[in-house]
Amino acid sequence: MILTISSKSTFSKLILVLVLFFIGTEYCNSQLWLQVEKINSSKRFRYKIGDEITYKTKEFPDTWYTDRIESLNFEHGYIGLSTLDLKIDNILAVKKKNNRWLYHFINGIMLSSSISSAYNLAYFMIQGNGFDPWNAAFIVIPIVIWYLNKTIFQYRTFYFEDKYRLRIIDLNFYSVPKTIKP
């Protein structure tokens, strides 16, 4: 069935305009971003004003800080955080929560396999077959893999040395002063 909009139906036109108006409102809220991008690639992600950022500075390279972005100054290259103002050149690295589907898929498989093994162990013990150490190992091993996957691969770190760069993107429209030629 093909959806067609007749030219006489004003209600369907109104619905179409409303739907098109609300598409992409995620990107229309902010015209000022802090962008982390891979050099010579289209891979990037953005922080808007109000987002939480986890970063490491050049003054204290061993400590991670988490703060909320309150303002971005494009002209001077400053990031206004809730506790301090930080120059963009002083940021050494940024951590981002890993939202890849493979990470969640592996965690789900490991958790479900340990639940299945626990059920099988309980079933065999009820049947009178006794304790099976291999079945107990199949309970513990997926839990250990799930825990390691969660702790090691939960965050992805981006270092701004040669592969990634951090910059402020400003898409606001400013009025240009008229120049009068003598």
Backbone as JSON Lines, residues from 0, in Angstrom:
{"i":0,"aa":"M","n":[0.85,-1.18,0.0],"ca":[0.0,0.0,0.0],"c":[0.89,1.24,0.0]}
{"i":1,"aa":"I","n":[0.68,2.11,-0.92],"ca":[1.47,3.33,-1.05],"c":[0.68,4.48,-0.44]}
{"i":2,"aa":"L","n":[1.36,5.26,0.41],"ca":[0.71,6.38,1.07],"c":[0.8,7.59,0.15]}
{"i":3,"aa":"T","n":[-0.34,8.13,-0.23],"ca":[-0.38,9.33,-1.06],"c":[-1.15,10.41,-0.33]}
{"i":4,"aa":"I","n":[-0.71,11.62,-0.54],"ca":[-1.39,12.76,0.08],"c":[-2.08,13.54,-1.03]}
{"i":5,"aa":"S","n":[-3.38,13.63,-0.92],"ca":[-4.11,14.35,-1.96],"c":[-3.95,15.85,-1.75]}
{"i":6,"aa":"S","n":[-4.08,16.58,-2.79],"ca":[-3.89,18.02,-2.71],"c":[-5.07,18.71,-2.02]}
{"i":7,"aa":"K","n":[-6.21,18.03,-1.88],"ca":[-7.37,18.64,-1.26],"c":[-7.4,18.45,0.26]}
{"i":8,"aa":"S","n":[-6.61,17.54,0.78],"ca":[-6.64,17.23,2.2],"c":[-5.72,18.17,2.96]}
{"i":9,"aa":"T","n":[-6.29,19.15,3.64],"ca":[-5.46,20.1,4.4],"c":[-4.99,19.48,5.71]}
{"i":10,"aa":"F","n":[-5.78,18.55,6.24],"ca":[-5.39,17.91,7.49],"c":[-4.12,17.07,7.3]}
{"i":11,"aa":"S","n":[-4.03,16.34,6.2],"ca":[-2.84,15.53,5.96],"c":[-1.62,16.41,5.69]}
{"i":12,"aa":"K","n":[-1.84,17.55,5.05],"ca":[-0.73,18.48,4.86],"c":[-0.23,19.03,6.19]}
{"i":13,"aa":"L","n":[-1.15,19.33,7.07],"ca":[-0.79,19.84,8.39],"c":[-0.01,18.8,9.18]}
{"i":14,"aa":"I","n":[-0.46,17.56,9.13],"ca":[0.26,16.47,9.82],"c":[1.65,16.31,9.23]}
{"i":15,"aa":"L","n":[1.78,16.36,7.92],"ca":[3.08,16.23,7.27],"c":[4.02,17.36,7.67]}
{"i":16,"aa":"V","n":[3.52,18.57,7.73],"ca":[4.34,19.71,8.13],"c":[4.78,19.56,9.59]}
{"i":17,"aa":"L","n":[3.89,19.12,10.47],"ca":[4.25,18.92,11.87],"c":[5.29,17.81,12.03]}
{"i":18,"aa":"V","n":[5.15,16.73,11.29],"ca":[6.12,15.64,11.37],"c":[7.48,16.12,10.87]}
{"i":19,"aa":"L","n":[7.51,16.81,9.76],"ca":[8.78,17.32,9.22],"c":[9.38,18.39,10.13]}
{"i":20,"aa":"F","n":[8.55,19.1,10.85],"ca":[9.06,20.13,11.76],"c":[9.8,19.5,12.94]}
{"i":21,"aa":"F","n":[9.28,18.39,13.45],"ca":[9.88,17.77,14.62],"c":[10.98,16.76,14.3]}
{"i":22,"aa":"I","n":[11.22,16.48,13.03],"ca":[12.34,15.6,12.67],"c":[13.63,16.39,12.82]}
{"i":23,"aa":"G","n":[14.57,15.83,13.51],"ca":[15.87,16.48,13.65],"c":[15.93,17.54,14.72]}
{"i":24,"aa":"T","n":[14.99,17.56,15.66],"ca":[15.05,18.58,16.7],"c":[16.22,18.35,17.65]}
{"i":25,"aa":"E","n":[16.8,17.18,17.63],"ca":[17.99,16.9,18.46],"c":[19.14,17.81,18.05]}
{"i":26,"aa":"Y","n":[19.25,18.07,16.76],"ca":[20.35,18.89,16.28],"c":[19.99,20.37,16.18]}
{"i":27,"aa":"C","n":[18.73,20.69,16.29],"ca":[18.32,22.08,16.18],"c":[18.36,22.8,17.52]}
{"i":28,"aa":"N","n":[18.47,22.09,18.63],"ca":[18.45,22.73,19.94],"c":[19.69,23.55,20.18]}
{"i":29,"aa":"S","n":[20.82,23.09,19.72],"ca":[22.07,23.77,20.01],"c":[22.8,24.05,18.71]}
{"i":30,"aa":"Q","n":[23.31,25.25,18.59],"ca":[24.1,25.62,17.44],"c":[25.58,25.75,17.79]}
{"i":31,"aa":"L","n":[25.92,25.34,18.99],"ca":[27.28,25.45,19.49],"c":[27.66,24.1,20.09]}
{"i":32,"aa":"W","n":[28.68,23.43,19.52],"ca":[29.05,22.09,19.95],"c":[30.53,22.02,20.27]}
{"i":33,"aa":"L","n":[30.86,21.06,21.11],"ca":[32.23,20.64,21.33],"c":[32.36,19.32,20.6]}
{"i":34,"aa":"Q","n":[33.19,19.28,19.56],"ca":[33.23,18.13,18.67],"c":[34.56,17.39,18.8]}
{"i":35,"aa":"V","n":[34.48,16.08,18.97],"ca":[35.65,15.21,18.94],"c":[35.59,14.48,17.61]}
{"i":36,"aa":"E","n":[36.65,14.61,16.81],"ca":[36.61,14.0,15.49],"c":[37.93,13.32,15.17]}
{"i":37,"aa":"K","n":[37.82,12.31,14.35],"ca":[39.0,11.62,13.85],"c":[39.52,12.42,12.67]}
{"i":38,"aa":"I","n":[40.83,12.66,12.65],"ca":[41.42,13.48,11.59],"c":[41.32,12.73,10.26]}
{"i":39,"aa":"N","n":[40.95,13.45,9.2],"ca":[40.78,12.93,7.85],"c":[39.73,11.83,7.77]}
{"i":40,"aa":"S","n":[38.69,11.96,8.58],"ca":[37.61,10.98,8.56],"c":[36.31,11.71,8.94]}
{"i":41,"aa":"S","n":[35.2,11.07,8.62],"ca":[33.91,11.67,8.97],"c":[33.41,11.18,10.33]}
{"i":42,"aa":"K","n":[34.19,10.37,11.03],"ca":[33.77,9.86,12.34],"c":[33.94,10.96,13.37]}
{"i":43,"aa":"R","n":[32.84,11.24,14.09],"ca":[32.86,12.29,15.09],"c":[31.7,12.1,16.05]}
{"i":44,"aa":"F","n":[31.81,12.75,17.21],"ca":[30.68,12.85,18.11],"c":[30.74,14.21,18.77]}
{"i":45,"aa":"R","n":[29.61,14.66,19.27],"ca":[29.49,16.04,19.76],"c":[28.97,16.06,21.18]}
{"i":46,"aa":"Y","n":[29.43,17.09,21.9],"ca":[28.89,17.42,23.22],"c":[28.15,18.74,23.09]}
{"i":47,"aa":"K","n":[26.92,18.78,23.56],"ca":[26.15,20.01,23.56],"c":[26.27,20.68,24.93]}
{"i":48,"aa":"I","n":[25.82,21.89,25.01],"ca":[25.79,22.59,26.3],"c":[24.78,21.86,27.19]}
{"i":49,"aa":"G","n":[25.23,21.5,28.38],"ca":[24.41,20.73,29.3],"c":[24.82,19.27,29.39]}
{"i":50,"aa":"D","n":[25.65,18.81,28.46],"ca":[26.11,17.42,28.49],"c":[27.22,17.25,29.51]}
{"i":51,"aa":"E","n":[27.39,16.04,29.97],"ca":[28.45,15.71,30.92],"c":[29.66,15.19,30.15]}
{"i":52,"aa":"I","n":[30.84,15.67,30.51],"ca":[32.06,15.29,29.83],"c":[33.07,14.76,30.85]}
{"i":53,"aa":"T","n":[33.76,13.7,30.5],"ca":[34.84,13.14,31.33],"c":[36.13,13.4,30.59]}
{"i":54,"aa":"Y","n":[37.05,14.11,31.22],"ca":[38.26,14.57,30.54],"c":[39.48,14.46,31.45]}
{"i":55,"aa":"K","n":[40.65,14.58,30.82],"ca":[41.94,14.58,31.49],"c":[42.68,15.81,31.01]}
{"i":56,"aa":"T","n":[43.31,16.57,31.93],"ca":[44.02,17.79,31.55],"c":[45.52,17.55,31.45]}
{"i":57,"aa":"K","n":[46.22,18.5,30.81],"ca":[47.68,18.39,30.69],"c":[48.38,18.68,32.02]}
{"i":58,"aa":"E","n":[47.76,19.47,32.89],"ca":[48.37,19.77,34.19],"c":[48.35,18.55,35.1]}
{"i":59,"aa":"F","n":[47.25,17.8,35.07],"ca":[47.11,16.6,35.91],"c":[46.75,15.42,35.0]}
{"i":60,"aa":"P","n":[47.75,14.82,34.34],"ca":[47.45,13.78,33.34],"c":[47.03,12.43,33.92]}
{"i":61,"aa":"D","n":[47.12,12.27,35.23],"ca":[46.74,10.98,35.82],"c":[45.33,10.97,36.39]}
{"i":62,"aa":"T","n":[44.64,12.11,36.37],"ca":[43.34,12.23,37.02],"c":[42.25,12.5,35.98]}
{"i":63,"aa":"W","n":[41.15,11.75,36.08],"ca":[39.99,11.98,35.23],"c":[38.99,12.86,35.99]}
{"i":64,"aa":"Y","n":[38.43,13.84,35.3],"ca":[37.43,14.74,35.87],"c":[36.14,14.58,35.08]}
{"i":65,"aa":"T","n":[35.02,14.64,35.77],"ca":[33.71,14.62,35.13],"c":[32.99,15.9,35.51]}
{"i":66,"aa":"D","n":[32.52,16.61,34.5],"ca":[31.88,17.9,34.74],"c":[30.83,18.15,33.67]}
{"i":67,"aa":"R","n":[29.98,19.12,33.91],"ca":[28.92,19.48,32.98],"c":[29.31,20.74,32.21]}
{"i":68,"aa":"I","n":[29.1,20.73,30.89],"ca":[29.42,21.88,30.04],"c":[28.32,22.92,30.21]}
{"i":69,"aa":"E","n":[28.73,24.13,30.6],"ca":[27.75,25.21,30.77],"c":[27.83,26.26,29.67]}
{"i":70,"aa":"S","n":[29.02,26.45,29.1],"ca":[29.14,27.41,28.0],"c":[30.36,27.05,27.16]}
{"i":71,"aa":"L","n":[30.33,27.51,25.92],"ca":[31.44,27.32,25.0],"c":[31.76,28.67,24.37]}
{"i":72,"aa":"N","n":[33.02,29.05,24.39],"ca":[33.46,30.31,23.81],"c":[34.29,30.0,22.58]}
{"i":73,"aa":"F","n":[33.72,30.27,21.42],"ca":[34.37,29.94,20.16],"c":[35.56,30.85,19.88]}
{"i":74,"aa":"E","n":[35.42,32.14,20.19],"ca":[36.47,33.11,19.84],"c":[37.77,32.85,20.6]}
{"i":75,"aa":"H","n":[37.67,32.54,21.87],"ca":[38.87,32.37,22.7],"c":[39.2,30.91,22.96]}
{"i":76,"aa":"G","n":[38.35,29.99,22.56],"ca":[38.62,28.57,22.73],"c":[38.48,28.07,24.15]}
{"i":77,"aa":"Y","n":[37.5,28.59,24.9],"ca":[37.29,28.17,26.28],"c":[36.03,27.33,26.4]}
{"i":78,"aa":"I","n":[36.11,26.37,27.31],"ca":[34.95,25.56,27.67],"c":[34.56,25.95,29.08]}
{"i":79,"aa":"G","n":[33.36,26.44,29.26],"ca":[32.87,26.81,30.58],"c":[32.21,25.63,31.24]}
{"i":80,"aa":"L","n":[32.89,25.06,32.22],"ca":[32.35,23.93,32.97],"c":[31.7,24.45,34.25]}
{"i":81,"aa":"S","n":[31.03,23.6,34.98],"ca":[30.34,24.06,36.18],"c":[31.31,24.43,37.3]}
{"i":82,"aa":"T","n":[32.55,23.93,37.26],"ca":[33.51,24.26,38.31],"c":[34.61,25.21,37.86]}
{"i":83,"aa":"L","n":[34.93,25.24,36.57],"ca":[36.02,26.09,36.08],"c":[35.87,26.35,34.6]}
{"i":84,"aa":"D","n":[36.66,27.31,34.1],"ca":[36.78,27.55,32.66],"c":[38.07,26.91,32.21]}
{"i":85,"aa":"L","n":[38.0,26.15,31.13],"ca":[39.15,25.38,30.67],"c":[39.43,25.7,29.22]}
{"i":86,"aa":"K","n":[40.7,25.96,28.91],"ca":[41.08,26.21,27.53],"c":[41.08,24.88,26.78]}
{"i":87,"aa":"I","n":[40.66,24.91,25.54],"ca":[40.5,23.68,24.76],"c":[41.84,23.0,24.52]}
{"i":88,"aa":"D","n":[42.94,23.78,24.49],"ca":[44.27,23.19,24.27],"c":[44.79,22.45,25.5]}
{"i":89,"aa":"N","n":[44.2,22.67,26.67],"ca":[44.67,22.01,27.89],"c":[44.05,20.63,28.11]}
{"i":90,"aa":"I","n":[43.13,20.24,27.27],"ca":[42.49,18.92,27.42],"c":[43.35,17.88,26.72]}
{"i":91,"aa":"L","n":[43.74,16.86,27.46],"ca":[44.61,15.81,26.93],"c":[43.81,14.65,26.32]}
{"i":92,"aa":"A","n":[42.72,14.26,26.98],"ca":[41.93,13.12,26.51],"c":[40.49,13.26,26.99]}
{"i":93,"aa":"V","n":[39.6,12.55,26.31],"ca":[38.18,12.53,26.65],"c":[37.73,11.07,26.69]}
{"i":94,"aa":"K","n":[36.89,10.74,27.67],"ca":[36.29,9.41,27.75],"c":[34.83,9.5,27.34]}
{"i":95,"aa":"K","n":[34.4,8.53,26.56],"ca":[33.0,8.46,26.15],"c":[32.45,7.09,26.49]}
{"i":96,"aa":"K","n":[31.23,7.06,26.98],"ca":[30.6,5.79,27.3],"c":[30.37,5.0,26.02]}
{"i":97,"aa":"N","n":[30.71,3.73,26.08],"ca":[30.64,2.87,24.91],"c":[29.2,2.41,24.7]}
{"i":98,"aa":"N","n":[28.57,2.85,23.64],"ca":[27.17,2.5,23.37],"c":[27.04,1.6,22.15]}
{"i":99,"aa":"R","n":[28.09,0.9,21.82],"ca":[28.03,0.02,20.66],"c":[27.18,-1.21,20.96]}
{"i":100,"aa":"W","n":[26.47,-1.68,19.95],"ca":[25.55,-2.78,20.15],"c":[26.28,-4.07,20.48]}
{"i":101,"aa":"L","n":[27.51,-4.26,20.0],"ca":[28.24,-5.49,20.26],"c":[28.57,-5.62,21.75]}
{"i":102,"aa":"Y","n":[28.89,-4.5,22.38],"ca":[29.17,-4.5,23.82],"c":[27.95,-4.99,24.61]}
{"i":103,"aa":"H","n":[26.78,-4.49,24.29],"ca":[25.56,-4.9,25.0],"c":[25.16,-6.33,24.62]}
{"i":104,"aa":"F","n":[25.41,-6.71,23.39],"ca":[25.08,-8.06,22.95],"c":[25.92,-9.1,23.7]}
{"i":105,"aa":"I","n":[27.22,-8.84,23.83],"ca":[28.1,-9.77,24.56],"c":[27.68,-9.87,26.02]}
{"i":106,"aa":"N","n":[27.37,-8.73,26.63],"ca":[26.92,-8.76,28.02],"c":[25.64,-9.57,28.18]}
{"i":107,"aa":"G","n":[24.72,-9.43,27.26],"ca":[23.47,-10.19,27.33],"c":[23.68,-11.68,27.14]}
{"i":108,"aa":"I","n":[24.53,-12.06,26.2],"ca":[24.81,-13.48,25.96],"c":[25.48,-14.11,27.18]}
{"i":109,"aa":"M","n":[26.46,-13.41,27.75],"ca":[27.17,-13.95,28.91],"c":[26.23,-14.1,30.12]}
{"i":110,"aa":"L","n":[25.38,-13.13,30.32],"ca":[24.44,-13.21,31.44],"c":[23.42,-14.33,31.24]}
{"i":111,"aa":"S","n":[22.9,-14.46,30.03],"ca":[21.92,-15.52,29.78],"c":[22.55,-16.9,29.83]}
{"i":112,"aa":"S","n":[23.8,-17.05,29.39],"ca":[24.43,-18.37,29.45],"c":[24.73,-18.78,30.89]}
{"i":113,"aa":"S","n":[25.07,-17.82,31.75],"ca":[25.3,-18.19,33.15],"c":[23.98,-18.55,33.85]}
{"i":114,"aa":"I","n":[22.9,-17.89,33.5],"ca":[21.59,-18.24,34.06],"c":[21.17,-19.63,33.59]}
{"i":115,"aa":"S","n":[21.41,-19.93,32.32],"ca":[21.07,-21.25,31.79],"c":[21.9,-22.34,32.46]}
{"i":116,"aa":"S","n":[23.17,-22.09,32.68],"ca":[24.02,-23.08,33.34],"c":[23.61,-23.29,34.79]}
{"i":117,"aa":"A","n":[23.21,-22.23,35.47],"ca":[22.74,-22.37,36.85],"c":[21.45,-23.18,36.89]}
{"i":118,"aa":"Y","n":[20.58,-22.97,35.93],"ca":[19.34,-23.76,35.87],"c":[19.67,-25.23,35.61]}
{"i":119,"aa":"N","n":[20.58,-25.52,34.68],"ca":[20.97,-26.9,34.39],"c":[21.6,-27.57,35.6]}
{"i":120,"aa":"L","n":[22.45,-26.86,36.33],"ca":[23.08,-27.42,37.52],"c":[22.04,-27.76,38.58]}
{"i":121,"aa":"A","n":[21.1,-26.85,38.77],"ca":[20.04,-27.12,39.75],"c":[19.17,-28.28,39.31]}
{"i":122,"aa":"Y","n":[18.9,-28.38,38.02],"ca":[18.07,-29.47,37.5],"c":[18.76,-30.83,37.7]}
{"i":123,"aa":"F","n":[20.06,-30.89,37.39],"ca":[20.78,-32.16,37.55],"c":[20.94,-32.55,39.01]}
{"i":124,"aa":"M","n":[21.07,-31.55,39.88],"ca":[21.18,-31.86,41.31],"c":[19.85,-32.37,41.86]}
{"i":125,"aa":"I","n":[18.74,-31.83,41.36],"ca":[17.41,-32.29,41.79],"c":[17.16,-33.72,41.28]}
{"i":126,"aa":"Q","n":[17.64,-34.04,40.08],"ca":[17.47,-35.37,39.51],"c":[18.31,-36.42,40.24]}
{"i":127,"aa":"G","n":[19.24,-36.0,41.09],"ca":[20.05,-36.94,41.85],"c":[21.37,-37.29,41.19]}
{"i":128,"aa":"N","n":[21.79,-36.51,40.19],"ca":[23.05,-36.79,39.52],"c":[24.25,-36.22,40.27]}
{"i":129,"aa":"G","n":[24.0,-35.43,41.29],"ca":[25.1,-34.87,42.08],"c":[25.62,-33.57,41.5]}
{"i":130,"aa":"F","n":[26.68,-33.09,42.12],"ca":[27.28,-31.81,41.74],"c":[28.24,-32.02,40.57]}
{"i":131,"aa":"D","n":[28.06,-31.27,39.51],"ca":[28.94,-31.35,38.35],"c":[29.84,-30.11,38.32]}
{"i":132,"aa":"P","n":[31.17,-30.26,38.49],"ca":[32.03,-29.07,38.51],"c":[32.12,-28.35,37.17]}
{"i":133,"aa":"W","n":[31.92,-29.08,36.07],"ca":[31.96,-28.4,34.76],"c":[30.75,-27.47,34.6]}
{"i":134,"aa":"N","n":[29.63,-27.9,35.09],"ca":[28.45,-27.03,35.03],"c":[28.65,-25.8,35.91]}
{"i":135,"aa":"A","n":[29.3,-25.99,37.04],"ca":[29.59,-24.84,37.9],"c":[30.59,-23.9,37.23]}
{"i":136,"aa":"A","n":[31.53,-24.46,36.48],"ca":[32.49,-23.62,35.74],"c":[31.78,-22.82,34.66]}
{"i":137,"aa":"F","n":[30.76,-23.43,34.04],"ca":[30.01,-22.7,33.02],"c":[29.11,-21.62,33.61]}
{"i":138,"aa":"I","n":[28.97,-21.61,34.92],"ca":[28.28,-20.5,35.58],"c":[29.26,-19.37,35.85]}
{"i":139,"aa":"V","n":[30.45,-19.72,36.31],"ca":[31.42,-18.71,36.75],"c":[32.11,-18.03,35.56]}
{"i":140,"aa":"I","n":[32.48,-18.78,34.54],"ca":[33.24,-18.22,33.42],"c":[32.47,-17.11,32.69]}
{"i":141,"aa":"P","n":[31.19,-17.29,32.34],"ca":[30.48,-16.16,31.69],"c":[30.32,-14.94,32.6]}
{"i":142,"aa":"I","n":[30.19,-15.16,33.91],"ca":[30.09,-14.01,34.81],"c":[31.41,-13.25,34.85]}
{"i":143,"aa":"V","n":[32.53,-13.95,34.84],"ca":[33.84,-13.29,34.81],"c":[34.04,-12.55,33.5]}
{"i":144,"aa":"I","n":[33.66,-13.16,32.38],"ca":[33.78,-12.48,31.08],"c":[32.87,-11.26,31.03]}
{"i":145,"aa":"W","n":[31.65,-11.38,31.56],"ca":[30.73,-10.24,31.6],"c":[31.32,-9.1,32.43]}
{"i":146,"aa":"Y","n":[31.9,-9.44,33.59],"ca":[32.48,-8.4,34.46],"c":[33.69,-7.74,33.79]}
{"i":147,"aa":"L","n":[34.56,-8.52,33.16],"ca":[35.72,-7.94,32.47],"c":[35.28,-7.07,31.29]}
{"i":148,"aa":"N","n":[34.29,-7.54,30.54],"ca":[33.78,-6.74,29.42],"c":[33.19,-5.43,29.91]}
{"i":149,"aa":"K","n":[32.5,-5.5,31.04],"ca":[31.88,-4.29,31.58],"c":[32.92,-3.3,32.1]}
{"i":150,"aa":"T","n":[33.96,-3.78,32.78],"ca":[34.95,-2.87,33.36],"c":[35.97,-2.39,32.35]}
{"i":151,"aa":"I","n":[36.39,-3.24,31.43],"ca":[37.44,-2.85,30.48],"c":[36.87,-2.05,29.32]}
{"i":152,"aa":"F","n":[35.76,-2.48,28.75],"ca":[35.25,-1.87,27.53],"c":[34.07,-0.94,27.75]}
{"i":153,"aa":"Q","n":[33.83,-0.5,28.98],"ca":[32.68,0.36,29.23],"c":[32.9,1.76,28.66]}
{"i":154,"aa":"Y","n":[34.12,2.26,28.73],"ca":[34.43,3.59,28.21],"c":[35.43,3.48,27.08]}
{"i":155,"aa":"R","n":[35.36,4.42,26.16],"ca":[36.32,4.52,25.08],"c":[37.06,5.83,25.26]}
{"i":156,"aa":"T","n":[38.4,5.77,25.19],"ca":[39.22,6.94,25.46],"c":[39.76,7.5,24.15]}
{"i":157,"aa":"F","n":[39.67,8.83,24.0],"ca":[40.18,9.52,22.81],"c":[41.29,10.47,23.25]}
{"i":158,"aa":"Y","n":[42.52,10.21,22.79],"ca":[43.66,11.08,23.09],"c":[43.88,12.04,21.93]}
{"i":159,"aa":"F","n":[44.12,13.31,22.25],"ca":[44.25,14.34,21.23],"c":[45.72,14.6,20.92]}
{"i":160,"aa":"E","n":[46.4,13.62,20.37],"ca":[47.8,13.81,20.02],"c":[47.96,13.84,18.5]}
{"i":161,"aa":"D","n":[47.63,12.74,17.84],"ca":[47.81,12.72,16.4],"c":[46.61,12.14,15.64]}
{"i":162,"aa":"K","n":[45.78,11.38,16.31],"ca":[44.68,10.71,15.62],"c":[43.35,11.44,15.75]}
{"i":163,"aa":"Y","n":[43.11,12.07,16.87],"ca":[41.84,12.77,17.13],"c":[42.11,14.24,17.43]}
{"i":164,"aa":"R","n":[41.08,15.06,17.23],"ca":[41.19,16.46,17.61],"c":[39.88,16.93,18.23]}
{"i":165,"aa":"L","n":[40.01,17.96,19.03],"ca":[38.88,18.53,19.75],"c":[38.72,19.96,19.29]}
{"i":166,"aa":"R","n":[37.52,20.34,18.93],"ca":[37.3,21.72,18.5],"c":[35.87,22.14,18.79]}
{"i":167,"aa":"I","n":[35.68,23.45,18.82],"ca":[34.36,24.03,19.07],"c":[33.76,24.41,17.72]}
{"i":168,"aa":"I","n":[32.54,23.99,17.47],"ca":[31.82,24.31,16.24],"c":[30.72,25.3,16.58]}
{"i":169,"aa":"D","n":[30.71,26.44,15.89],"ca":[29.71,27.48,16.11],"c":[28.95,27.7,14.82]}
{"i":170,"aa":"L","n":[27.65,27.39,14.82],"ca":[26.82,27.56,13.63],"c":[25.78,28.67,13.8]}
{"i":171,"aa":"N","n":[26.0,29.56,14.75],"ca":[25.09,30.68,14.94],"c":[25.31,31.71,13.84]}
{"i":172,"aa":"F","n":[24.24,32.37,13.45],"ca":[24.32,33.4,12.44],"c":[24.51,34.75,13.13]}
{"i":173,"aa":"Y","n":[25.54,35.44,12.74],"ca":[25.82,36.76,13.29],"c":[25.62,37.8,12.2]}
{"i":174,"aa":"S","n":[25.21,38.99,12.6],"ca":[25.04,40.05,11.61],"c":[26.41,40.62,11.25]}
{"i":175,"aa":"V","n":[26.6,40.81,9.97],"ca":[27.86,41.36,9.47],"c":[27.69,42.87,9.36]}
{"i":176,"aa":"P","n":[28.62,43.65,9.95],"ca":[28.48,45.09,9.84],"c":[28.69,45.55,8.39]}
{"i":177,"aa":"K","n":[27.88,46.53,8.02],"ca":[27.98,47.05,6.65],"c":[29.22,47.91,6.53]}
{"i":178,"aa":"T","n":[29.94,47.69,5.5],"ca":[31.12,48.52,5.26],"c":[30.76,49.57,4.22]}
{"i":179,"aa":"I","n":[31.15,50.78,4.51],"ca":[30.86,51.88,3.6],"c":[32.15,52.23,2.87]}
{"i":180,"aa":"K","n":[32.1,52.15,1.57],"ca":[33.29,52.47,0.77],"c":[33.25,53.95,0.42]}
{"i":181,"aa":"P","n":[34.38,54.64,0.65],"ca":[34.38,56.09,0.32],"c":[34.45,56.36,-1.16]}
